[in-house]
Amino acid sequence: MRLEIRDNIRRNREIQKEIEEMIKSSSVLDQKGRKILKWRWVLNKALEETGREFGVSRERIRQLEHKYAQRLAEESKEKAS
């Protein structure tokens, strides 16, 4: 059981590093988009906490996260084509 937990933790860290690299290398995200996605996806910050950092509501962060995630997905699809 402990080995599985350690493996899961290690794999989660690897995934977070991959996501962070994808965010950094994106050509479709501006600085704000990179920071929001990093806070939410890499640092695992809550909507409320991220909203406080940016001075907006949690709902606005949710909307922005969705918008930037769509841009990232579209870019990824274009690269795969």
Distance bins in CASP14 RR format, pairs under 12 A and 6 or more apart:
PFRMAT RR
TARGET T0000
AUTHOR 0000-0000-0000
RMODE 2
METHOD distances of the structure
MODEL  1
1 7 0 0 0 0 0 1 0 0 0 0 0
1 8 0 0 0 0 0 1 0 0 0 0 0
2 8 0 0 0 0 0 1 0 0 0 0 0
2 9 0 0 0 0 0 1 0 0 0 0 0
3 9 0 0 0 0 0 1 0 0 0 0 0
3 10 0 0 0 0 0 1 0 0 0 0 0
4 10 0 0 0 0 0 1 0 0 0 0 0
4 11 0 0 0 0 0 1 0 0 0 0 0
5 11 0 0 0 0 0 1 0 0 0 0 0
5 12 0 0 0 0 0 1 0 0 0 0 0
6 12 0 0 0 0 0 1 0 0 0 0 0
6 13 0 0 0 0 0 1 0 0 0 0 0
7 13 0 0 0 0 0 1 0 0 0 0 0
7 14 0 0 0 0 0 1 0 0 0 0 0
8 14 0 0 0 0 0 1 0 0 0 0 0
8 15 0 0 0 0 0 1 0 0 0 0 0
9 15 0 0 0 0 0 1 0 0 0 0 0
9 16 0 0 0 0 0 1 0 0 0 0 0
10 16 0 0 0 0 0 1 0 0 0 0 0
10 17 0 0 0 0 0 1 0 0 0 0 0
11 17 0 0 0 0 0 1 0 0 0 0 0
11 18 0 0 0 0 0 1 0 0 0 0 0
12 18 0 0 0 0 0 1 0 0 0 0 0
12 19 0 0 0 0 0 1 0 0 0 0 0
12 41 0 0 0 0 0 1 0 0 0 0 0
12 42 0 0 0 0 0 1 0 0 0 0 0
12 44 0 0 0 0 1 0 0 0 0 0 0
13 19 0 0 0 0 0 1 0 0 0 0 0
13 20 0 0 0 0 0 1 0 0 0 0 0
13 42 0 0 0 0 0 1 0 0 0 0 0
13 44 0 0 0 0 0 1 0 0 0 0 0
14 20 0 0 0 0 0 1 0 0 0 0 0
14 21 0 0 0 0 0 1 0 0 0 0 0
15 21 0 0 0 0 0 1 0 0 0 0 0
15 22 0 0 0 0 0 1 0 0 0 0 0
15 41 0 0 0 0 1 0 0 0 0 0 0
15 42 0 0 0 0 1 0 0 0 0 0 0
15 44 0 0 0 0 0 1 0 0 0 0 0
16 22 0 0 0 0 0 1 0 0 0 0 0
16 23 0 0 0 0 0 1 0 0 0 0 0
16 37 0 0 0 0 0 1 0 0 0 0 0
16 38 0 0 0 0 1 0 0 0 0 0 0
16 40 0 0 0 0 0 1 0 0 0 0 0
16 41 1 0 0 1 0 0 0 0 0 0 0
16 42 1 0 1 0 0 0 0 0 0 0 0
16 43 0 0 0 0 1 0 0 0 0 0 0
16 44 0 0 0 0 1 0 0 0 0 0 0
17 23 0 0 0 0 0 1 0 0 0 0 0
17 24 0 0 0 0 0 1 0 0 0 0 0
17 38 0 0 0 0 0 1 0 0 0 0 0
17 41 0 0 0 0 0 1 0 0 0 0 0
17 42 0 0 0 0 1 0 0 0 0 0 0
18 24 0 0 0 0 0 1 0 0 0 0 0
18 25 0 0 0 0 0 1 0 0 0 0 0
18 41 0 0 0 0 0 1 0 0 0 0 0
18 42 0 0 0 0 1 0 0 0 0 0 0
18 76 0 0 0 0 0 1 0 0 0 0 0
19 25 0 0 0 0 0 1 0 0 0 0 0
19 26 0 0 0 0 0 1 0 0 0 0 0
19 34 0 0 0 0 0 1 0 0 0 0 0
19 37 1 0 0 1 0 0 0 0 0 0 0
19 38 0 0 0 0 1 0 0 0 0 0 0
19 39 0 0 0 0 0 1 0 0 0 0 0
19 40 0 0 0 0 0 1 0 0 0 0 0
19 41 1 0 1 0 0 0 0 0 0 0 0
19 42 1 0 1 0 0 0 0 0 0 0 0
19 43 0 0 0 0 0 1 0 0 0 0 0
19 44 0 0 0 0 0 1 0 0 0 0 0
19 69 0 0 0 0 0 1 0 0 0 0 0
19 72 0 0 0 0 1 0 0 0 0 0 0
19 76 0 0 0 0 0 1 0 0 0 0 0
20 26 0 0 0 0 0 1 0 0 0 0 0
20 34 0 0 0 0 1 0 0 0 0 0 0
20 35 0 0 0 0 0 1 0 0 0 0 0
20 37 0 0 0 0 1 0 0 0 0 0 0
20 38 1 0 0 1 0 0 0 0 0 0 0
20 39 0 0 0 0 0 1 0 0 0 0 0
20 40 0 0 0 0 0 1 0 0 0 0 0
20 41 0 0 0 0 1 0 0 0 0 0 0
20 42 1 0 1 0 0 0 0 0 0 0 0
20 43 0 0 0 0 1 0 0 0 0 0 0
20 44 0 0 0 0 0 1 0 0 0 0 0
21 34 0 0 0 0 0 1 0 0 0 0 0
21 38 0 0 0 0 0 1 0 0 0 0 0
21 41 0 0 0 0 0 1 0 0 0 0 0
21 42 0 0 0 0 1 0 0 0 0 0 0
22 28 0 0 0 0 0 1 0 0 0 0 0
22 29 0 0 0 0 1 0 0 0 0 0 0
22 34 0 0 0 0 0 1 0 0 0 0 0
22 37 0 0 0 0 1 0 0 0 0 0 0
22 38 0 0 0 0 0 1 0 0 0 0 0
22 41 0 0 0 0 1 0 0 0 0 0 0
22 42 0 0 0 0 0 1 0 0 0 0 0
22 68 0 0 0 0 0 1 0 0 0 0 0
22 69 0 0 0 0 0 1 0 0 0 0 0
22 71 0 0 0 0 0 1 0 0 0 0 0
22 72 1 0 0 1 0 0 0 0 0 0 0
22 73 0 0 0 0 0 1 0 0 0 0 0
22 75 0 0 0 0 1 0 0 0 0 0 0
22 76 1 0 0 1 0 0 0 0 0 0 0
22 79 0 0 0 0 0 1 0 0 0 0 0
23 29 1 0 0 1 0 0 0 0 0 0 0
23 30 0 0 0 0 0 1 0 0 0 0 0
23 31 0 0 0 0 0 1 0 0 0 0 0
23 32 0 0 0 0 0 1 0 0 0 0 0
23 33 0 0 0 0 1 0 0 0 0 0 0
23 34 1 0 1 0 0 0 0 0 0 0 0
23 35 0 0 0 0 1 0 0 0 0 0 0
23 36 0 0 0 0 1 0 0 0 0 0 0
23 37 1 0 1 0 0 0 0 0 0 0 0
23 38 1 0 1 0 0 0 0 0 0 0 0
23 39 0 0 0 0 0 1 0 0 0 0 0
23 40 0 0 0 0 0 1 0 0 0 0 0
23 41 1 0 0 1 0 0 0 0 0 0 0
23 42 1 0 0 1 0 0 0 0 0 0 0
23 43 0 0 0 0 0 1 0 0 0 0 0
23 65 0 0 0 0 0 1 0 0 0 0 0
23 68 0 0 0 0 1 0 0 0 0 0 0
23 69 0 0 0 0 0 1 0 0 0 0 0
23 71 0 0 0 0 0 1 0 0 0 0 0
23 72 1 0 0 1 0 0 0 0 0 0 0
23 75 0 0 0 0 0 1 0 0 0 0 0
23 76 0 0 0 0 0 1 0 0 0 0 0
24 31 0 0 0 0 0 1 0 0 0 0 0
24 33 0 0 0 0 0 1 0 0 0 0 0
24 34 1 0 0 1 0 0 0 0 0 0 0
24 35 0 0 0 0 0 1 0 0 0 0 0
24 37 0 0 0 0 0 1 0 0 0 0 0
24 38 0 0 0 0 1 0 0 0 0 0 0
24 42 0 0 0 0 0 1 0 0 0 0 0
24 72 0 0 0 0 0 1 0 0 0 0 0
25 34 0 0 0 0 0 1 0 0 0 0 0
25 72 0 0 0 0 0 1 0 0 0 0 0
25 75 0 0 0 0 1 0 0 0 0 0 0
25 76 0 0 0 0 0 1 0 0 0 0 0
25 79 0 0 0 0 0 1 0 0 0 0 0
26 33 0 0 0 0 1 0 0 0 0 0 0
26 34 1 0 0 1 0 0 0 0 0 0 0
26 37 0 0 0 0 1 0 0 0 0 0 0
26 38 0 0 0 0 0 1 0 0 0 0 0
26 68 0 0 0 0 1 0 0 0 0 0 0
26 69 0 0 0 0 0 1 0 0 0 0 0
26 71 1 0 0 1 0 0 0 0 0 0 0
26 72 1 0 1 0 0 0 0 0 0 0 0
26 73 0 0 0 0 0 1 0 0 0 0 0
26 74 0 0 0 0 0 1 0 0 0 0 0
26 75 1 0 0 1 0 0 0 0 0 0 0
26 76 0 0 0 0 1 0 0 0 0 0 0
26 78 0 0 0 0 0 1 0 0 0 0 0
26 79 0 0 0 0 0 1 0 0 0 0 0
27 34 0 0 0 0 0 1 0 0 0 0 0
27 71 0 0 0 0 1 0 0 0 0 0 0
27 72 0 0 0 0 0 1 0 0 0 0 0
27 74 0 0 0 0 0 1 0 0 0 0 0
27 75 1 0 0 1 0 0 0 0 0 0 0
27 76 0 0 0 0 0 1 0 0 0 0 0
27 78 0 0 0 0 0 1 0 0 0 0 0
27 79 0 0 0 0 1 0 0 0 0 0 0
28 34 0 0 0 0 0 1 0 0 0 0 0
28 37 0 0 0 0 0 1 0 0 0 0 0
28 67 0 0 0 0 0 1 0 0 0 0 0
28 68 0 0 0 0 1 0 0 0 0 0 0
28 69 0 0 0 0 0 1 0 0 0 0 0
28 70 0 0 0 0 1 0 0 0 0 0 0
28 71 1 0 1 0 0 0 0 0 0 0 0
28 72 1 0 0 1 0 0 0 0 0 0 0
28 73 0 0 0 0 1 0 0 0 0 0 0
28 74 1 0 0 1 0 0 0 0 0 0 0
28 75 1 0 1 0 0 0 0 0 0 0 0
28 76 0 0 0 0 1 0 0 0 0 0 0
28 77 0 0 0 0 0 1 0 0 0 0 0
28 78 0 0 0 0 1 0 0 0 0 0 0
28 79 0 0 0 0 0 1 0 0 0 0 0
29 35 0 0 0 0 1 0 0 0 0 0 0
29 36 0 0 0 0 1 0 0 0 0 0 0
29 37 1 0 0 1 0 0 0 0 0 0 0
29 38 0 0 0 0 1 0 0 0 0 0 0
29 41 0 0 0 0 0 1 0 0 0 0 0
29 64 0 0 0 0 0 1 0 0 0 0 0
29 65 0 0 0 0 0 1 0 0 0 0 0
29 67 0 0 0 0 0 1 0 0 0 0 0
29 68 1 0 1 0 0 0 0 0 0 0 0
29 69 0 0 0 0 1 0 0 0 0 0 0
29 70 0 0 0 0 0 1 0 0 0 0 0
29 71 1 0 0 1 0 0 0 0 0 0 0
29 72 1 0 0 1 0 0 0 0 0 0 0
29 73 0 0 0 0 0 1 0 0 0 0 0
29 74 0 0 0 0 0 1 0 0 0 0 0
29 75 0 0 0 0 1 0 0 0 0 0 0
29 76 0 0 0 0 0 1 0 0 0 0 0
30 36 0 0 0 0 1 0 0 0 0 0 0
30 37 0 0 0 0 0 1 0 0 0 0 0
30 64 0 0 0 0 0 1 0 0 0 0 0
30 67 0 0 0 0 0 1 0 0 0 0 0
30 68 0 0 0 0 1 0 0 0 0 0 0
30 71 0 0 0 0 1 0 0 0 0 0 0
31 37 0 0 0 0 0 1 0 0 0 0 0
31 38 0 0 0 0 0 1 0 0 0 0 0
31 54 0 0 0 0 0 1 0 0 0 0 0
31 68 0 0 0 0 0 1 0 0 0 0 0
32 38 0 0 0 0 0 1 0 0 0 0 0
32 39 0 0 0 0 0 1 0 0 0 0 0
32 50 0 0 0 0 0 1 0 0 0 0 0
32 53 0 0 0 0 0 1 0 0 0 0 0
32 54 1 0 0 1 0 0 0 0 0 0 0
32 55 0 0 0 0 0 1 0 0 0 0 0
32 56 0 0 0 0 0 1 0 0 0 0 0
32 60 0 0 0 0 0 1 0 0 0 0 0
32 61 0 0 0 0 0 1 0 0 0 0 0
32 64 1 0 0 1 0 0 0 0 0 0 0
32 65 0 0 0 0 0 1 0 0 0 0 0
32 67 0 0 0 0 0 1 0 0 0 0 0
32 68 0 0 0 0 1 0 0 0 0 0 0
32 71 0 0 0 0 0 1 0 0 0 0 0
33 39 0 0 0 0 1 0 0 0 0 0 0
33 40 0 0 0 0 1 0 0 0 0 0 0
33 41 0 0 0 0 0 1 0 0 0 0 0
33 50 0 0 0 0 0 1 0 0 0 0 0
33 54 0 0 0 0 0 1 0 0 0 0 0
33 61 0 0 0 0 0 1 0 0 0 0 0
33 64 1 0 0 1 0 0 0 0 0 0 0
33 65 0 0 0 0 1 0 0 0 0 0 0
33 66 0 0 0 0 0 1 0 0 0 0 0
33 67 0 0 0 0 1 0 0 0 0 0 0
33 68 1 0 1 0 0 0 0 0 0 0 0
33 69 0 0 0 0 1 0 0 0 0 0 0
33 70 0 0 0 0 0 1 0 0 0 0 0
33 71 0 0 0 0 1 0 0 0 0 0 0
33 72 0 0 0 0 1 0 0 0 0 0 0
34 40 0 0 0 0 0 1 0 0 0 0 0
34 41 0 0 0 0 0 1 0 0 0 0 0
34 42 0 0 0 0 0 1 0 0 0 0 0
34 64 0 0 0 0 0 1 0 0 0 0 0
34 65 0 0 0 0 0 1 0 0 0 0 0
34 68 0 0 0 0 1 0 0 0 0 0 0
34 71 0 0 0 0 0 1 0 0 0 0 0
34 72 0 0 0 0 1 0 0 0 0 0 0
35 41 0 0 0 0 0 1 0 0 0 0 0
35 42 0 0 0 0 0 1 0 0 0 0 0
35 43 0 0 0 0 0 1 0 0 0 0 0
35 45 0 0 0 0 0 1 0 0 0 0 0
35 50 0 0 0 0 1 0 0 0 0 0 0
35 51 0 0 0 0 0 1 0 0 0 0 0
35 53 0 0 0 0 1 0 0 0 0 0 0
35 54 0 0 0 0 1 0 0 0 0 0 0
35 61 0 0 0 0 0 1 0 0 0 0 0
35 64 0 0 0 0 0 1 0 0 0 0 0
35 65 0 0 0 0 0 1 0 0 0 0 0
35 68 0 0 0 0 1 0 0 0 0 0 0
36 42 0 0 0 0 0 1 0 0 0 0 0
36 43 0 0 0 0 0 1 0 0 0 0 0
36 45 0 0 0 0 1 0 0 0 0 0 0
36 47 0 0 0 0 0 1 0 0 0 0 0
36 49 0 0 0 0 0 1 0 0 0 0 0
36 50 1 0 0 1 0 0 0 0 0 0 0
36 51 0 0 0 0 1 0 0 0 0 0 0
36 53 0 0 0 0 1 0 0 0 0 0 0
36 54 1 0 0 1 0 0 0 0 0 0 0
36 55 0 0 0 0 0 1 0 0 0 0 0
36 56 0 0 0 0 1 0 0 0 0 0 0
36 60 0 0 0 0 0 1 0 0 0 0 0
36 61 1 0 0 1 0 0 0 0 0 0 0
36 62 0 0 0 0 0 1 0 0 0 0 0
36 63 0 0 0 0 0 1 0 0 0 0 0
36 64 1 0 1 0 0 0 0 0 0 0 0
36 65 1 0 1 0 0 0 0 0 0 0 0
36 66 0 0 0 0 0 1 0 0 0 0 0
36 67 0 0 0 0 1 0 0 0 0 0 0
36 68 1 0 0 1 0 0 0 0 0 0 0
36 69 0 0 0 0 1 0 0 0 0 0 0
36 71 0 0 0 0 0 1 0 0 0 0 0
36 72 0 0 0 0 0 1 0 0 0 0 0
37 43 0 0 0 0 1 0 0 0 0 0 0
37 44 0 0 0 0 0 1 0 0 0 0 0
37 45 0 0 0 0 0 1 0 0 0 0 0
37 50 0 0 0 0 1 0 0 0 0 0 0
37 61 0 0 0 0 0 1 0 0 0 0 0
37 64 0 0 0 0 1 0 0 0 0 0 0
37 65 1 0 0 1 0 0 0 0 0 0 0
37 66 0 0 0 0 0 1 0 0 0 0 0
37 67 0 0 0 0 0 1 0 0 0 0 0
37 68 1 0 1 0 0 0 0 0 0 0 0
37 69 1 0 0 1 0 0 0 0 0 0 0
37 70 0 0 0 0 0 1 0 0 0 0 0
37 71 0 0 0 0 1 0 0 0 0 0 0
37 72 1 0 0 1 0 0 0 0 0 0 0
37 73 0 0 0 0 0 1 0 0 0 0 0
38 44 0 0 0 0 0 1 0 0 0 0 0
38 45 0 0 0 0 1 0 0 0 0 0 0
38 50 0 0 0 0 1 0 0 0 0 0 0
38 53 0 0 0 0 0 1 0 0 0 0 0
38 65 0 0 0 0 0 1 0 0 0 0 0
38 68 0 0 0 0 0 1 0 0 0 0 0
38 72 0 0 0 0 0 1 0 0 0 0 0
39 45 1 0 1 0 0 0 0 0 0 0 0
39 46 0 0 0 0 1 0 0 0 0 0 0
39 47 0 0 0 0 1 0 0 0 0 0 0
39 48 0 0 0 0 0 1 0 0 0 0 0
39 49 1 0 0 1 0 0 0 0 0 0 0
39 50 1 0 1 0 0 0 0 0 0 0 0
39 51 0 0 0 0 1 0 0 0 0 0 0
39 52 0 0 0 0 0 1 0 0 0 0 0
39 53 1 0 0 1 0 0 0 0 0 0 0
39 54 0 0 0 0 1 0 0 0 0 0 0
39 61 0 0 0 0 1 0 0 0 0 0 0
39 64 0 0 0 0 0 1 0 0 0 0 0
39 65 0 0 0 0 1 0 0 0 0 0 0
39 68 0 0 0 0 0 1 0 0 0 0 0
40 46 0 0 0 0 1 0 0 0 0 0 0
40 47 1 0 0 1 0 0 0 0 0 0 0
40 48 0 0 0 0 0 1 0 0 0 0 0
40 49 0 0 0 0 1 0 0 0 0 0 0
40 50 1 0 1 0 0 0 0 0 0 0 0
40 51 0 0 0 0 0 1 0 0 0 0 0
40 53 0 0 0 0 0 1 0 0 0 0 0
40 54 0 0 0 0 0 1 0 0 0 0 0
40 58 0 0 0 0 0 1 0 0 0 0 0
40 61 1 0 0 1 0 0 0 0 0 0 0
40 62 0 0 0 0 1 0 0 0 0 0 0
40 64 0 0 0 0 1 0 0 0 0 0 0
40 65 1 0 1 0 0 0 0 0 0 0 0
40 66 0 0 0 0 0 1 0 0 0 0 0
40 68 0 0 0 0 1 0 0 0 0 0 0
40 69 0 0 0 0 1 0 0 0 0 0 0
40 72 0 0 0 0 0 1 0 0 0 0 0
41 50 0 0 0 0 0 1 0 0 0 0 0
41 65 0 0 0 0 1 0 0 0 0 0 0
41 68 0 0 0 0 1 0 0 0 0 0 0
41 69 0 0 0 0 1 0 0 0 0 0 0
41 72 0 0 0 0 1 0 0 0 0 0 0
42 50 0 0 0 0 0 1 0 0 0 0 0
43 49 0 0 0 0 1 0 0 0 0 0 0
43 50 0 0 0 0 1 0 0 0 0 0 0
43 53 0 0 0 0 0 1 0 0 0 0 0
44 50 0 0 0 0 0 1 0 0 0 0 0
45 51 0 0 0 0 1 0 0 0 0 0 0
45 52 0 0 0 0 1 0 0 0 0 0 0
45 53 1 0 0 1 0 0 0 0 0 0 0
45 54 0 0 0 0 0 1 0 0 0 0 0
45 58 0 0 0 0 0 1 0 0 0 0 0
45 61 0 0 0 0 1 0 0 0 0 0 0
45 65 0 0 0 0 0 1 0 0 0 0 0
46 52 0 0 0 0 1 0 0 0 0 0 0
46 53 0 0 0 0 0 1 0 0 0 0 0
46 58 1 0 0 1 0 0 0 0 0 0 0
46 61 0 0 0 0 1 0 0 0 0 0 0
46 62 0 0 0 0 0 1 0 0 0 0 0
46 65 0 0 0 0 0 1 0 0 0 0 0
47 53 0 0 0 0 0 1 0 0 0 0 0
47 54 0 0 0 0 0 1 0 0 0 0 0
47 56 0 0 0 0 0 1 0 0 0 0 0
47 57 0 0 0 0 1 0 0 0 0 0 0
47 58 1 1 0 0 0 0 0 0 0 0 0
47 59 1 0 0 1 0 0 0 0 0 0 0
47 60 0 0 0 0 1 0 0 0 0 0 0
47 61 1 0 1 0 0 0 0 0 0 0 0
47 62 1 0 1 0 0 0 0 0 0 0 0
47 63 0 0 0 0 0 1 0 0 0 0 0
47 64 0 0 0 0 0 1 0 0 0 0 0
47 65 0 0 0 0 1 0 0 0 0 0 0
47 66 0 0 0 0 0 1 0 0 0 0 0
48 54 0 0 0 0 0 1 0 0 0 0 0
48 55 0 0 0 0 0 1 0 0 0 0 0
48 56 0 0 0 0 0 1 0 0 0 0 0
48 57 0 0 0 0 1 0 0 0 0 0 0
48 58 1 0 1 0 0 0 0 0 0 0 0
48 59 0 0 0 0 0 1 0 0 0 0 0
48 60 0 0 0 0 0 1 0 0 0 0 0
48 61 0 0 0 0 1 0 0 0 0 0 0
48 62 0 0 0 0 0 1 0 0 0 0 0
49 55 0 0 0 0 0 1 0 0 0 0 0
49 56 0 0 0 0 0 1 0 0 0 0 0
49 58 0 0 0 0 1 0 0 0 0 0 0
49 61 0 0 0 0 1 0 0 0 0 0 0
50 56 0 0 0 0 1 0 0 0 0 0 0
50 57 0 0 0 0 0 1 0 0 0 0 0
50 58 1 0 0 1 0 0 0 0 0 0 0
50 59 0 0 0 0 0 1 0 0 0 0 0
50 60 0 0 0 0 1 0 0 0 0 0 0
50 61 1 0 1 0 0 0 0 0 0 0 0
50 62 0 0 0 0 1 0 0 0 0 0 0
50 63 0 0 0 0 0 1 0 0 0 0 0
50 64 0 0 0 0 1 0 0 0 0 0 0
50 65 0 0 0 0 1 0 0 0 0 0 0
51 57 1 0 0 1 0 0 0 0 0 0 0
51 58 1 0 1 0 0 0 0 0 0 0 0
51 59 0 0 0 0 1 0 0 0 0 0 0
51 60 1 0 0 1 0 0 0 0 0 0 0
51 61 1 0 1 0 0 0 0 0 0 0 0
51 62 0 0 0 0 1 0 0 0 0 0 0
51 63 0 0 0 0 0 1 0 0 0 0 0
51 64 0 0 0 0 1 0 0 0 0 0 0
51 65 0 0 0 0 0 1 0 0 0 0 0
52 58 0 0 0 0 1 0 0 0 0 0 0
52 60 0 0 0 0 0 1 0 0 0 0 0
52 61 0 0 0 0 1 0 0 0 0 0 0
53 60 0 0 0 0 0 1 0 0 0 0 0
53 61 0 0 0 0 1 0 0 0 0 0 0
54 60 1 0 0 1 0 0 0 0 0 0 0
54 61 1 0 0 1 0 0 0 0 0 0 0
54 62 0 0 0 0 0 1 0 0 0 0 0
54 63 0 0 0 0 0 1 0 0 0 0 0
54 64 0 0 0 0 1 0 0 0 0 0 0
54 65 0 0 0 0 0 1 0 0 0 0 0
55 61 0 0 0 0 1 0 0 0 0 0 0
55 64 0 0 0 0 0 1 0 0 0 0 0
56 62 0 0 0 0 0 1 0 0 0 0 0
56 63 0 0 0 0 1 0 0 0 0 0 0
56 64 1 0 0 1 0 0 0 0 0 0 0
56 65 0 0 0 0 0 1 0 0 0 0 0
57 63 0 0 0 0 1 0 0 0 0 0 0
57 64 0 0 0 0 0 1 0 0 0 0 0
58 64 0 0 0 0 0 1 0 0 0 0 0
58 65 0 0 0 0 0 1 0 0 0 0 0
59 65 0 0 0 0 0 1 0 0 0 0 0
59 66 0 0 0 0 0 1 0 0 0 0 0
60 66 0 0 0 0 0 1 0 0 0 0 0
60 67 0 0 0 0 0 1 0 0 0 0 0
61 67 0 0 0 0 0 1 0 0 0 0 0
61 68 0 0 0 0 0 1 0 0 0 0 0
61 69 0 0 0 0 0 1 0 0 0 0 0
62 68 0 0 0 0 0 1 0 0 0 0 0
62 69 0 0 0 0 0 1 0 0 0 0 0
63 69 0 0 0 0 0 1 0 0 0 0 0
63 70 0 0 0 0 0 1 0 0 0 0 0
64 70 0 0 0 0 0 1 0 0 0 0 0
64 71 0 0 0 0 0 1 0 0 0 0 0
65 71 0 0 0 0 0 1 0 0 0 0 0
65 72 0 0 0 0 0 1 0 0 0 0 0
66 72 0 0 0 0 0 1 0 0 0 0 0
66 73 0 0 0 0 0 1 0 0 0 0 0
67 73 0 0 0 0 0 1 0 0 0 0 0
67 74 0 0 0 0 0 1 0 0 0 0 0
68 74 0 0 0 0 0 1 0 0 0 0 0
68 75 0 0 0 0 0 1 0 0 0 0 0
69 75 0 0 0 0 0 1 0 0 0 0 0
69 76 0 0 0 0 0 1 0 0 0 0 0
70 76 0 0 0 0 0 1 0 0 0 0 0
70 77 0 0 0 0 0 1 0 0 0 0 0
71 77 0 0 0 0 0 1 0 0 0 0 0
71 78 0 0 0 0 0 1 0 0 0 0 0
72 78 0 0 0 0 0 1 0 0 0 0 0
72 79 0 0 0 0 0 1 0 0 0 0 0
73 79 0 0 0 0 0 1 0 0 0 0 0
73 80 0 0 0 0 0 1 0 0 0 0 0
74 80 0 0 0 0 0 1 0 0 0 0 0
74 81 0 0 0 0 0 1 0 0 0 0 0
75 81 0 0 0 0 0 1 0 0 0 0 0
END
